[in-house]
Amino acid sequence: MPVERFLPTKGIHNLRDYGGYPTRERSRVKTGLLFRSGQHFDATTEDLQLVDSLDIRTVVDLRGTSERENFPCRRSESFSAEVVFHDGETASSPPHEQAAGASITAEKARQRMIALYTRMPVNPAMISMFGRFFKALDARNGGSLVHCFAGKDRTGIAATMLLHVLGVQHDDLMTEFLMTNEAPTTEVLLAQSLPRLEQHYGSLDEDAVRNLMCVRPEYLDTYLTEVTRTHGSLDSYLEGVIGVDEAMRERLKTRFIA
């Protein structure tokens, strides 16, 4: 039975269930427990009611302090989840908001994203937050939501790492990563991001915007290649840097695999 990935929202970009994938052990990641999205700054009342209905007890907010202050997430009056966040910046600034001169071409936009994924494996704040992400899922029951600004880069890597730990194979990891490009709420992200981009660069052509706002296979490949180059494998990186040992792997599999 196909998984209904995207949840219907008007002010939250890219809200979806990233469970349901088959694993190497011929089992399947549970659905209804693992959610991801962009920020909830423009969430409507109906969106907040939907979030409440998901029984999300843990929110991992991968944004930095300035992002949270400039784009505070809306919450319902009944919101009671524990929010895990970093006290400081998790990146110099989101890639879709960075300023770097008077103009940006499609190729410069692509290179900017490649640089982001090259730096992410050694970014101390992101290492800390990915570790806290795993610890929260290991320690807390109920549903969880991981998000950043756009729900595609930092969030995409978090989802990739967790699904890998659960035994999901590479092709499905890439499918999940690229599914962001199919989100039916791109206008929400554009409304939050384009004014700042245009303030820095003036008008941008469609290819430059696409490279900044979407994801490409080479973005995830860059991250995985860099991790493998420096640590031998993603598994070694997860254990030695992020702190996901074999005992935690088994607990996570018990909790999230049907």
C-alpha positions in Angstrom: 0.0 0.0 0.0 1.6 3.3 -1.1 2.5 5.8 1.7 0.8 9.2 1.4 4.0 11.3 1.8 3.0 14.9 1.7 0.4 16.2 4.2 -2.0 18.9 3.1 -0.8 22.3 4.3 -1.1 25.9 3.3 1.7 27.6 5.2 4.2 24.8 6.0 6.5 23.8 3.2 7.4 20.2 2.6 5.6 18.5 5.5 5.8 14.8 5.0 6.1 11.3 6.5 9.5 9.9 5.7 8.7 6.4 7.0 7.4 3.4 5.0 10.6 2.5 3.1 11.7 -1.1 2.9 14.9 -2.2 4.7 17.7 -4.6 3.9 16.2 -7.0 6.4 13.0 -7.1 4.3 11.1 -5.2 6.9 9.8 -1.7 6.6 10.2 1.6 8.4 7.0 2.4 10.4 4.8 5.3 9.2 3.1 7.8 11.4 6.1 8.4 13.6 8.8 10.2 11.5 7.9 13.6 10.0 10.0 16.3 8.3 9.2 19.8 7.0 10.3 23.4 6.6 9.8 26.0 9.3 6.3 26.7 10.7 6.6 30.5 10.5 3.6 30.9 8.1 1.6 27.9 9.5 -2.2 28.5 9.3 -4.6 27.6 12.1 -5.6 24.5 10.0 -1.9 23.6 9.6 -1.4 23.7 13.4 -4.5 21.5 13.9 -3.0 19.0 11.5 0.4 19.0 13.3 -1.5 18.5 16.6 -3.3 15.5 15.2 0.0 13.8 14.4 0.9 13.3 18.1 4.3 14.8 17.6 6.1 14.7 21.0 9.6 15.8 19.8 10.5 18.6 17.5 14.2 18.9 16.4 14.7 22.4 15.0 18.0 22.5 13.0 17.9 26.2 12.5 20.2 28.6 14.2 19.3 31.4 16.6 19.0 34.1 14.0 16.6 32.0 11.9 14.5 31.2 14.9 14.3 34.9 15.9 13.5 36.1 12.4 11.1 33.3 11.6 9.5 32.1 14.8 7.4 29.0 14.4 3.7 29.2 15.1 2.4 26.8 17.7 -1.1 25.9 18.7 -2.3 26.5 22.3 -2.2 22.8 22.9 1.3 22.3 21.5 3.3 20.3 24.1 6.2 18.7 22.2 9.7 19.1 23.5 11.7 21.3 21.1 15.4 20.5 20.6 17.5 23.4 19.2 21.0 24.8 19.1 21.9 27.9 21.1 23.9 29.6 18.4 24.1 29.5 14.6 24.0 26.2 12.8 25.4 27.7 9.6 26.8 31.1 8.6 23.3 31.6 7.1 20.9 29.5 5.2 22.2 28.9 1.6 19.1 30.4 0.1 19.7 33.7 2.0 23.5 34.2 1.7 24.9 37.3 0.0 28.0 37.0 -2.1 28.3 39.9 -4.5 26.0 41.7 -6.8 24.7 38.7 -8.8 24.5 35.0 -8.7 24.3 32.7 -11.8 22.8 29.3 -11.9 26.4 27.8 -11.7 27.3 30.0 -8.8 24.1 28.9 -7.0 25.0 25.2 -7.7 28.5 25.7 -6.4 27.2 27.4 -3.3 25.1 24.4 -2.5 27.9 22.0 -3.2 30.1 24.0 -0.7 27.3 23.8 1.9 27.2 20.0 1.6 31.0 19.8 1.7 31.2 21.8 4.9 28.2 20.1 6.7 30.1 17.0 7.8 32.6 19.1 9.8 30.3 21.8 11.0 30.4 21.6 14.8 26.9 22.9 15.3 25.5 20.4 12.8 27.4 17.5 14.3 26.0 18.5 17.7 22.4 18.8 16.4 22.6 15.5 14.5 23.8 13.8 17.6 21.0 15.3 19.6 18.5 14.3 16.9 19.5 10.7 17.3 19.5 10.8 21.1 16.0 12.4 21.1 14.6 9.6 18.9 16.4 7.0 21.0 15.1 8.4 24.3 11.6 9.7 23.6 8.4 7.9 22.6 5.8 9.1 20.1 6.1 10.9 16.9 8.9 13.3 15.9 9.4 16.2 13.5 12.7 17.4 12.2 12.9 20.7 10.3 15.1 23.5 9.3 14.4 26.6 7.2 13.4 24.9 4.0 13.3 21.3 5.2 15.6 20.1 2.4 19.3 20.4 3.2 20.0 20.0 6.9 16.7 18.2 7.3 17.5 16.1 4.3 20.7 14.9 5.7 19.1 14.1 9.1 16.5 12.0 7.4 19.1 10.3 5.2 21.2 9.3 8.2 18.3 8.0 10.2 16.9 5.9 7.3 20.4 4.6 6.7 20.7 3.5 10.3 17.4 1.7 10.0 18.6 -0.2 7.0 17.1 1.7 4.0 19.1 1.2 0.9 20.8 4.0 -1.1 18.4 4.2 -4.0 15.5 4.8 -1.5 17.6 7.3 0.4 18.1 9.3 -2.8 14.4 8.9 -3.6 13.4 10.4 -0.2 16.0 13.2 -0.5 14.8 14.2 -4.0 11.1 14.0 -3.0 11.5 17.6 -1.7 11.4 18.7 -5.4 7.8 17.3 -5.6 6.5 19.2 -2.6 3.2 20.9 -3.5 4.0 24.0 -1.3 7.0 25.5 -3.0 5.3 28.9 -3.1 5.6 29.0 0.7 9.4 28.6 0.6 9.6 31.1 -2.3 7.6 33.7 -0.3 9.9 33.3 2.7 13.2 33.3 0.7 12.9 35.2 -2.6 12.6 38.7 -1.1 15.9 38.3 0.7 17.6 36.8 -2.4 16.4 39.6 -4.6 17.5 42.2 -2.1 21.0 40.8 -2.3 21.2 39.8 -6.0 18.4 41.6 -7.8 16.3 39.4 -10.1 17.4 35.8 -10.4 16.9 33.5 -13.4 14.9 30.4 -12.9 17.8 28.0 -13.0 19.6 29.9 -10.1 16.5 29.8 -8.0 16.0 26.2 -8.8 19.5 25.3 -7.7 19.0 27.1 -4.4 15.5 26.1 -3.6 15.5 22.5 -4.8 17.8 19.6 -4.2 20.0 17.7 -6.7 21.5 14.2 -6.5 25.0 15.7 -6.5 24.1 17.5 -3.2 23.6 14.3 -1.3 26.4 12.6 -3.2 28.8 15.4 -2.1 27.9 14.9 1.5 28.3 11.1 1.4 31.5 11.3 -0.6 33.0 13.8 1.9 32.1 11.6 4.8 33.5 8.5 3.2 36.7 10.4 2.2 37.4 11.5 5.8 36.0 8.5 7.8 35.9 5.6 5.5 32.1 5.1 5.5 28.9 6.7 6.6 28.6 4.0 9.3 32.1 5.0 10.7 31.1 8.6 10.7 27.8 8.0 12.4 29.5 6.0 15.2 32.7 8.0 15.6 31.4 11.5 15.1 27.6 11.6 15.6 27.6 9.0 18.4 25.3 6.3 16.9 26.8 3.1 18.3 25.5 -0.5 17.7 23.3 -0.5 20.8 21.6 2.7 19.7 21.1 1.3 16.2 19.4 -1.8 17.6 17.1 0.3 19.8 16.2 2.6 16.9 15.4 -0.4 14.7 13.2 -1.9 17.4 11.3 1.3 17.7 11.0 2.3 14.1 10.9 -0.9 12.1 7.7 -2.8 11.7 
